[in-house]
């Protein structure tokens, strides 16, 4: 938890080889190494079945919490398109509703035209039948004189005209029948378009409402997830400490941290960079490094003296969250964060909680999942 800047600010002096030693053990991104054992060190307990549970739950909660930001951005970005979709669907529904009476009027007109054509066709058909009978009757007239021959000719001419008219009327019926069928199809399509357009419009309205509801619920969900993760913090520390090995660490942009916090730590570094705040730090620290740091900071006793008795407060080996990769001494631009009014600390103070990191009040640079 110590930084060279703090030593200078507090006017502490480390003589001989102590300063190089402290620099070595506090350098950020130190490669993980197996934790040392000592007869004087507190004994580690056997891993339990729940060892991974608290850490895994904390990671899952934080991942969900952070992914809500992306979801919120996506939902917010979708709102203009959803509103435009409602406008378009409303226009389509209005057009579909207006098309129904037009189609019904066209159907009525087509039905009347077909009915009239069929009546005219029936009349023409009857006229042809009468003309044929007139021809037959004229041909039966006796004697076969000039007058009767003229009657036959006239009857035949009348039959020819009636037959031509019937043919014309038959073509007209076929046309009106086809027009009526088309009008019926158009009317059916128009009537079916209304419920379809209504469904599409309602779906667009529901989509917008759902997006708005989800956006409105995000703040509370964020708060709930963060609160649940915060409550888990002490269990994460206790369970991780009981079974920790260096295999549980990983490197994030050169900083070695516990895999439990790797995802939110990386997101924090990324988001800070987007805000123009370059962040890094020193994470995991081995037991040997913690012991060396206690000695370098002049603690009266490595294993028993309280942290406050050291020249610079330094946790007893086995109690530092650095030793299980759950704490990071933050730096910005290669320097320890010590100025609480500076840009880096201000950003951390305003945002680090989103990523599950809490500041240890006595040290502006020290951030962990519990604030210890």
Secondary structure, DSSP 8 states (H G I E B T S, - for coil): ---HHHHHHTT----TTHHHHHHHHH-TT---------TTS-------TTHHHHHHHHHHHHHHHHHHHHHHHHHHHHHHHHHHHHHHHHHHHHHHHHHHHHHHHHHHHHHHHHHHHHHHHHHHHHHHHHHHHHHHHHHT-SS--HHHHHHHHHHHHHHHHHHHHHHHHHHHHHHHHHHHHHHHHHHHHHHHHHHHHHHHHHHHHHHHHHHHHHHHHHHHHHHHHHHHHHHHHHHHHHHHHHH--GGGEEEETTEEEEHHHHHHHHHHHHHHHHTT---EEE----HHHHHHHHHHTT-S-TTTS-GGGSSS----TTT-GGGGT-EEEEEETTEE---TTSHHHHHHHHHGGGGT-EE-TT-TTEEESS--
